[in-house]
Amino acid sequence: MIGQTAIRTAAFPAPNAASKLATGARLGRRALAGLGIRVGARLKPALLRILALALAPAFALAQPLDAATEIAVHRSPDGHEFWLVEERTIPILSLEISFKGGAALDPADRAGLASMMAALLREGAGTRDAVAFTQAREEIAARISFSAGRDAFYVAATMLSENRAATMALLRDAMVAPRFDDAAIERIRQQFLSGARGDVTNPNAILGRVYRETLLAGDPYGQATDGTEATLASITRADLVASHRNQLVTGRARIGIVGDIAAEEAGLMIDRLLAGLPAEGPPLPGPVAPAITGGVTIEAFDTPQSVVLFVQPGIDRSDPDFFPVFVLNHILGGGGFSSRLTTEVREKRGLTYGVYAYLANYDRMNLWMGGVSTVNARVAESIEVIRQEWRRMQTFGVTEEELANAKRYLTGAYPLRFDTNSKIAGILIGLQEDGQAPSYPQIRNDLVDAVTLEDVNRVARERLDPEALRFFVVGKPEGLSPGN
């Protein structure tokens, strides 16, 4: 989050080829053996190295992250904060960086710009064109990815420890010196255009568009993250260069590192990686509060089954009532087959294969959302049952048994998220994005357990809003009119 100094990428020496093959082959066989799979000596070392990278992370942490596992917060010599979980038993390293921005910085007439730029960062960098870059990445069996979300631009990499220097040098080239070759731009544009054309006939994509255009028109959240045919066609190389400059801003970076590296080495690695990137970027958009009113919006589409999205105002992640609402939502619609919505909509009436609800927390708004799909003849009934459950839970709350079951599930399932280096690196980023302390994983289950029946039933009365529950439908629902 502070300025950077230039450090030459020559500090990353290329590993010895023979050593790479031998060590990679041993790792690949070890990872496969851990799954009970035996391989013959004739399997190519290069393939074994790729298998090692794919499978070894599953053994990166012998135990799920718990109170004995330290999330340490450090600063690099150049002042970049990074969160580190050091795990030296398996020679694997995962890195993830989240830069505030993402699709929120896309101009309205260039929707999809950040996503298209992200795809192009692996299509040639420095002296390597797209083919050479791919070959270099495959030679060291590295996973490198870039993506644009609604609120952030993401960089992720997983590598063998022995190939760390080579992987980081390749990653730095992609981040600092992307080529944006004309041929690559047009190839990626066509891929995105193909997706945009498919969205025109995809009921779920249409549903997302209708919801965004109705509630979020005029805001970046109202734009398609991957663009439309019109916006994608208008993107130029100059737009991509500007997007790259605006997205990879070190002052907006949240960094998570997990695996085989010490803090001092990690700090130097981060400084080398980020050197030369801008420290500041363009202003980010401010908060948005969509005006959600009850009723139904219908987009006619010729299909035997309608898809439905419903939404009401949500709750901020920092609100003291967040955990009671979180537990409440699990009982209402987030708990799979144990949820009230599943019981009433699927099990008792057979209206759908699946119905769900979830808390949607974005940087600039908070929603309470859900979805269901069913045959056109039963859409109206499905919507009415969902409304009834919203009202019933608001009025009567939940039972002690429901609360106990929800807390048991939520606390038991949480440690299972921490089973690979790459997942944990993503969690470190998520904690920073949510404004949580490094100690959060150790206290999170305590926060769930602390929720009382009184807490849950109070927030049910105060936070559930059946009158504001808005339904968006794509299909040909029978017996249902807009506004009902």
C-alpha distance (Angstrom), angle and dihedral (degrees) to the residues before:
residue distance angle dihedral
M1 . . .
I2 3.79 . .
G3 3.78 130.7 .
Q4 3.76 121.8 -74.6
T5 3.78 139.4 -136.3
A6 3.77 127.3 -137.1
I7 3.80 116.3 -98.7
R8 3.79 120.1 178.6
T9 3.80 118.1 -114.0
A10 3.81 86.2 -137.1
A11 3.80 84.6 85.5
F12 3.83 85.7 80.5
P13 3.82 106.7 77.7
A14 3.81 118.9 -158.0
P15 3.83 112.7 -109.6
N16 3.77 121.0 -117.4
A17 3.83 108.9 -90.6
A18 3.79 96.3 -138.8
S19 3.79 91.3 49.4
K20 3.81 90.2 49.6
L21 3.78 92.8 54.3
A22 3.78 96.4 44.6
T23 3.79 97.0 45.5
G24 3.79 92.2 41.0
A25 3.79 91.7 51.9
R26 3.80 91.8 50.9
L27 3.80 90.6 49.0
G28 3.79 92.3 48.7
R29 3.81 93.0 52.1
R30 3.83 90.8 45.0
A31 3.80 91.9 52.2
L32 3.80 92.6 47.3
A33 3.79 91.6 46.3
G34 3.79 88.4 54.2
L35 3.79 87.4 61.9
G36 3.80 92.4 47.8
I37 3.82 93.3 -104.2
R38 3.80 119.8 134.7
V39 3.79 120.7 -157.2
G40 3.77 131.1 -166.5
A41 3.78 125.2 -117.6
R42 3.81 91.2 -109.7
L43 3.81 94.3 70.6
K44 3.80 106.8 112.9
P45 3.82 115.4 -103.9
A46 3.81 91.1 -132.8
L47 3.80 90.5 56.6
L48 3.77 90.6 46.3
R49 3.79 90.1 53.9
I50 3.80 90.7 52.9
L51 3.80 90.3 48.4
A52 3.79 88.7 49.4
L53 3.79 91.7 55.0
A54 3.79 91.3 47.1
L55 3.80 96.2 46.9
A56 3.79 109.4 24.4
P57 3.82 94.8 71.7
A58 3.79 87.4 67.3
F59 3.80 86.9 68.7
A60 3.80 96.1 39.7
L61 3.80 93.2 106.5
A62 3.78 116.3 34.9
Q63 3.82 89.4 -161.3
P64 3.81 130.9 30.5
L65 3.78 114.9 -99.7
D66 3.80 108.0 -78.8
A67 3.78 140.8 152.5
A68 3.80 90.0 -64.7
T69 3.80 92.5 59.2
E70 3.76 113.7 83.1
I71 3.76 124.3 -144.5
A72 3.78 101.9 -158.1
V73 3.79 123.6 -162.4
H74 3.80 114.9 -146.9
R75 3.78 140.2 168.8
S76 3.76 122.9 -136.2
P77 3.82 120.6 -130.2
D78 3.82 87.8 -97.0
G79 3.81 91.6 51.3
H80 3.81 102.7 -101.8
E81 3.79 112.1 147.3
F82 3.80 115.5 -136.3
W83 3.80 134.5 174.3
L84 3.79 115.5 -135.1
V85 3.79 136.6 -166.7
E86 3.79 105.6 -172.6
E87 3.82 114.1 -150.7
R88 3.80 114.4 167.3
T89 3.81 101.8 171.6
I90 3.82 95.6 85.9
P91 3.84 121.1 42.0
I92 3.80 95.0 -126.8
L93 3.80 129.3 113.0
S94 3.80 129.1 -166.9
L95 3.80 125.9 -167.9
E96 3.79 129.6 -175.1
I97 3.79 129.0 179.6
S98 3.80 126.0 -172.0
F99 3.80 117.1 -163.7
K100 3.81 114.4 -164.3
G101 3.79 108.5 -117.1
G102 3.77 119.5 52.7
A103 3.79 117.8 149.1
A104 3.82 89.2 -10.8
L105 3.82 87.0 80.2
D106 3.81 95.6 51.5
P107 3.83 113.3 112.9
A108 3.80 111.8 -121.4
D109 3.80 92.1 -112.3
R110 3.83 91.3 47.4
A111 3.82 100.9 49.8
G112 3.79 108.8 161.9
L113 3.80 93.0 34.4
A114 3.82 96.7 120.1
S115 3.81 92.5 45.3
M116 3.78 92.5 48.7
M117 3.81 91.2 47.2
A118 3.81 90.1 50.5
A119 3.79 91.3 53.5
L120 3.80 90.4 51.0
L121 3.80 95.4 55.2
R122 3.82 88.9 79.3
E123 3.81 92.1 46.0
G124 3.78 97.9 82.0
A125 3.79 136.4 -36.8
G126 3.78 136.7 -175.6
T127 3.79 109.5 -16.5
R128 3.81 93.9 -15.9
D129 3.77 124.5 90.8
A130 3.83 120.7 -151.4
V131 3.81 94.6 -79.8
A132 3.79 94.7 45.8
F133 3.81 91.9 46.7
T134 3.81 91.4 52.4
Q135 3.79 91.7 47.2
A136 3.80 91.7 50.1
R137 3.79 91.5 49.8
E138 3.80 93.2 48.1
E139 3.80 92.1 47.6
I140 3.81 90.6 62.0
A141 3.83 94.0 36.8
A142 3.80 91.8 -125.8
R143 3.78 127.7 160.2
I144 3.79 111.0 -141.5
S145 3.78 123.1 169.7
F146 3.79 140.6 168.0
S147 3.79 127.9 -166.2
A148 3.79 141.2 164.8
G149 3.79 121.5 -134.0
R150 3.77 127.3 -175.7
D151 3.82 93.0 -91.2
A152 3.79 106.0 19.3
F153 3.77 147.3 30.9
Y154 3.81 112.9 -128.3
V155 3.78 133.2 -149.4
A156 3.81 119.7 -174.8
A157 3.79 134.5 175.4
T158 3.80 136.0 172.3
M159 3.79 121.0 -172.1
L160 3.77 146.4 162.6
S161 3.79 111.3 -97.7
E162 3.79 92.9 -121.6
N163 3.81 89.1 56.0
R164 3.78 95.9 45.1
A165 3.79 96.0 108.7
A166 3.80 93.6 47.9
T167 3.81 92.8 44.9
M168 3.78 93.5 49.2
A169 3.80 91.7 47.8
L170 3.81 89.7 52.5
L171 3.80 91.4 45.6
R172 3.79 90.9 49.5
D173 3.81 91.0 52.7
A174 3.80 90.1 52.8
M175 3.80 92.9 47.9
V176 3.80 99.1 41.4
A177 3.80 105.9 26.7
P178 3.84 111.0 28.7
R179 3.80 112.3 167.9
F180 3.80 102.2 -147.7
D181 3.81 89.7 -160.0
D182 3.80 114.0 -164.6
A183 3.81 93.5 -121.1
A184 3.80 91.8 51.3
I185 3.81 91.9 47.2
E186 3.78 92.3 54.2
R187 3.79 93.0 44.6
I188 3.82 92.3 52.2
R189 3.80 91.3 42.1
Q190 3.79 89.9 56.4
Q191 3.80 90.8 50.1
F192 3.80 91.0 52.5
L193 3.81 91.8 43.9
S194 3.79 89.5 53.1
G195 3.79 89.4 54.3
A196 3.81 91.8 46.8
R197 3.81 91.3 51.7
G198 3.78 89.8 50.0
D199 3.80 90.5 51.7
V200 3.80 90.0 62.7
T201 3.81 89.7 69.2
N202 3.81 98.6 31.3
P203 3.84 110.3 101.5
N204 3.81 93.3 -153.1
A205 3.80 92.6 49.6
I206 3.81 89.7 48.4
L207 3.81 89.1 49.5
G208 3.80 91.0 54.1
R209 3.79 91.3 49.1
V210 3.81 93.8 49.7
Y211 3.80 92.4 48.4
R212 3.81 92.5 48.4
E213 3.80 95.0 45.3
T214 3.80 91.8 48.2
L215 3.80 100.4 46.4
L216 3.80 104.9 20.4
A217 3.79 107.7 33.1
G218 3.79 111.9 150.9
D219 3.81 94.6 21.5
P220 3.83 126.0 95.3
Y221 3.82 87.8 -116.2
G222 3.80 85.6 65.4
Q223 3.79 92.5 61.2
A224 3.78 127.5 88.9
T225 3.81 108.5 -103.5
D226 3.81 91.4 -144.0
G227 3.80 93.9 39.5
T228 3.78 135.0 -126.4
E229 3.78 131.2 -92.1
A230 3.81 90.8 -95.4
T231 3.81 97.5 47.0
L232 3.80 95.2 42.3
A233 3.80 91.7 50.9
S234 3.81 90.6 55.1
I235 3.82 97.6 52.7
T236 3.81 113.2 112.2
R237 3.78 133.0 -166.9
A238 3.80 88.7 -105.9
D239 3.83 88.8 56.3
L240 3.81 90.2 52.8
V241 3.80 92.8 49.3
A242 3.81 90.3 50.0
S243 3.81 91.8 47.4
H244 3.80 90.6 51.8
R245 3.79 90.3 52.1
N246 3.82 92.5 47.0
Q247 3.80 97.5 45.6
L248 3.81 106.2 44.6
V249 3.80 96.5 61.5
T250 3.80 114.7 152.9
G251 3.80 94.0 -151.5
R252 3.82 88.1 63.5
A253 3.80 97.7 46.1
R254 3.80 125.2 123.5
I255 3.81 109.7 -169.3
G256 3.80 130.9 -162.2
I257 3.81 124.7 -177.8
V258 3.81 126.2 -177.5
G259 3.77 130.3 177.4
D260 3.76 144.1 22.3
I261 3.80 103.8 11.3
A262 3.80 138.6 92.9
A263 3.81 122.2 -125.8
E264 3.80 95.0 -109.9
E265 3.81 92.2 51.2
A266 3.81 90.5 45.6
G267 3.79 92.2 53.4
L268 3.79 92.6 52.2
M269 3.81 90.3 45.4
I270 3.81 91.6 53.8
D271 3.81 92.8 47.6
R272 3.80 91.4 52.1
L273 3.79 91.4 47.0
L274 3.80 96.8 49.8
A275 3.80 99.3 36.9
G276 3.79 110.8 122.7
L277 3.80 97.1 21.5
P278 3.83 117.8 118.4
A279 3.81 118.2 -94.9
E280 3.82 95.1 -148.9
G281 3.77 135.7 38.2
P282 3.80 142.4 -175.6
P283 3.82 119.9 -60.6
L284 3.78 117.3 -78.6
P285 3.82 119.3 -129.3
G286 3.80 117.7 -99.0
P287 3.80 131.4 -119.2
V288 3.78 120.5 -57.2
A289 3.81 127.1 -154.7
P290 3.81 109.7 -165.9
A291 3.80 114.2 -147.6
I292 3.80 100.7 -120.1
T293 3.78 116.0 -170.1
G294 3.78 127.9 173.8
G295 3.76 122.8 -98.9
V296 3.79 141.2 73.5
T297 3.80 131.9 -70.6
I298 3.81 115.2 -163.8
E299 3.79 127.3 -162.7
A300 3.79 108.9 -168.5
F301 3.80 113.4 -130.2
D302 3.79 127.6 163.0
T303 3.81 103.2 -117.4
P304 3.83 133.2 120.2
Q305 3.81 91.9 -126.8
S306 3.79 127.6 48.7
V307 3.80 123.9 -144.4
V308 3.80 118.9 -143.9
L309 3.79 133.8 -162.3
F310 3.80 122.3 -172.7
V311 3.79 128.7 -168.2
Q312 3.78 142.8 178.2
P313 3.84 132.0 168.8
G314 3.81 113.1 -65.7
I315 3.80 137.0 -158.0
D316 3.78 132.5 -95.2
R317 3.79 117.3 -109.7
S318 3.83 90.1 -123.9
D319 3.81 95.1 51.3
P320 3.85 113.3 116.6
D321 3.80 87.9 -129.5
F322 3.79 94.1 55.9
F323 3.81 96.9 102.4
P324 3.80 95.6 46.9
V325 3.81 88.4 50.2
F326 3.82 90.4 45.2
V327 3.81 91.0 54.5
L328 3.81 91.0 42.8
N329 3.79 91.2 53.9
H330 3.80 91.1 50.9
I331 3.80 89.7 56.7
L332 3.79 93.0 43.4
G333 3.79 102.3 45.2
G334 3.80 113.8 -31.2
G335 3.77 100.1 76.0
G336 3.79 100.8 78.5
F337 3.81 113.1 -137.7
S338 3.79 91.6 0.4
S339 3.82 95.4 59.0
R340 3.79 124.6 106.8
L341 3.80 92.8 -123.5
T342 3.80 92.2 53.1
T343 3.78 91.3 48.0
E344 3.80 94.4 49.8
V345 3.81 101.9 34.1
R346 3.79 101.8 35.0
E347 3.78 111.0 18.0
K348 3.81 101.5 38.9
R349 3.80 99.9 33.0
G350 3.81 106.1 20.4
L351 3.79 91.6 -134.4
T352 3.81 97.2 141.5
Y353 3.78 146.1 0.0
G354 3.77 91.1 -122.5
V355 3.80 143.2 10.8
Y356 3.80 126.6 173.8
A357 3.80 146.5 169.1
Y358 3.80 130.6 -155.9
L359 3.79 143.4 171.1
A360 3.81 110.7 -106.8
N361 3.80 109.3 -156.8
Y362 3.78 115.9 -175.4
D363 3.79 127.8 172.4
R364 3.81 92.3 -105.1
M365 3.81 105.4 27.7
N366 3.80 142.4 20.0
L367 3.79 125.0 -141.6
W368 3.80 137.9 176.5
M369 3.78 106.5 -139.8
G370 3.76 142.9 171.5
G371 3.76 144.4 166.0
V372 3.78 146.6 -149.4
S373 3.79 137.5 173.9
T374 3.79 128.4 -156.2
V375 3.78 143.7 150.2
N376 3.81 114.4 -66.5
A377 3.80 93.4 -110.3
R378 3.83 92.3 60.7
V379 3.80 103.3 40.0
A380 3.80 94.4 98.1
E381 3.81 91.4 50.3
S382 3.81 92.0 48.0
I383 3.80 91.4 52.0
E384 3.79 92.1 48.7
V385 3.82 92.4 50.5
I386 3.80 90.9 50.5
R387 3.80 90.5 50.1
Q388 3.80 90.1 49.0
E389 3.80 92.0 52.0
W390 3.80 90.7 48.6
R391 3.82 89.2 53.2
R392 3.82 95.0 41.4
M393 3.77 93.4 52.7
Q394 3.80 91.2 45.0
T395 3.81 90.8 51.8
F396 3.80 103.4 36.8
G397 3.80 104.0 20.6
V398 3.80 123.7 -155.5
T399 3.79 134.8 -53.7
E400 3.80 129.9 -109.9
E401 3.80 89.1 -112.1
E402 3.81 93.0 52.7
L403 3.79 90.7 49.0
A404 3.81 93.4 48.7
N405 3.81 92.3 48.6
A406 3.80 92.1 48.2
K407 3.80 93.8 49.6
R408 3.81 91.4 46.4
Y409 3.79 91.5 53.2
L410 3.81 97.0 42.3
T411 3.80 94.2 49.3
G412 3.80 94.0 42.5
A413 3.78 95.9 48.6
Y414 3.80 97.2 45.7
P415 3.84 98.7 78.0
L416 3.81 90.2 52.7
R417 3.80 89.4 71.6
F418 3.81 90.8 68.8
D419 3.79 99.4 66.8
T420 3.83 103.7 112.6
N421 3.78 136.6 37.6
S422 3.80 93.2 -119.0
K423 3.82 93.2 50.7
I424 3.79 91.3 49.7
A425 3.81 91.5 48.7
G426 3.79 87.8 54.1
I427 3.80 90.6 48.7
L428 3.81 90.7 52.2
I429 3.80 88.3 54.8
G430 3.79 92.1 46.8
L431 3.79 91.7 52.1
Q432 3.79 90.4 53.3
E433 3.80 92.1 46.5
D434 3.82 89.7 51.8
G435 3.80 92.8 48.0
Q436 3.81 93.1 -116.7
A437 3.80 126.8 153.0
P438 3.82 121.0 -112.0
S439 3.81 87.8 -110.0
Y440 3.81 92.0 62.4
P441 3.85 96.4 102.1
Q442 3.80 89.5 56.2
I443 3.83 94.5 50.1
R444 3.79 101.3 32.6
N445 3.81 95.7 91.8
D446 3.80 89.8 46.6
L447 3.81 88.1 56.3
V448 3.80 90.1 52.4
D449 3.81 92.6 46.6
A450 3.80 90.6 49.6
V451 3.82 91.9 63.0
T452 3.80 109.8 107.4
L453 3.78 131.8 -157.3
E454 3.78 88.1 -110.7
D455 3.82 90.0 54.1
V456 3.79 94.0 50.8
N457 3.77 95.8 45.8
R458 3.79 92.3 45.9
V459 3.82 92.9 53.8
A460 3.81 89.0 44.2
R461 3.80 88.5 59.9
E462 3.79 94.6 41.5
R463 3.80 103.8 36.1
L464 3.80 108.1 32.6
D465 3.78 108.1 86.6
P466 3.82 112.8 -175.1
E467 3.80 90.6 173.0
A468 3.82 91.2 59.4
L469 3.80 94.6 42.9
R470 3.79 105.5 122.9
F471 3.81 122.8 -161.8
F472 3.80 125.2 -156.1
V473 3.80 116.6 -165.5
V474 3.79 130.9 -170.9
G475 3.79 115.2 -170.2
K476 3.79 137.6 45.4
P477 3.82 102.5 -60.7
E478 3.78 115.1 -171.8
G479 3.79 120.8 -133.1
L480 3.79 93.6 8.1
S481 3.78 126.3 113.4
P482 3.81 131.1 -171.8
G483 3.78 111.8 -91.5
N484 3.82 95.5 25.2
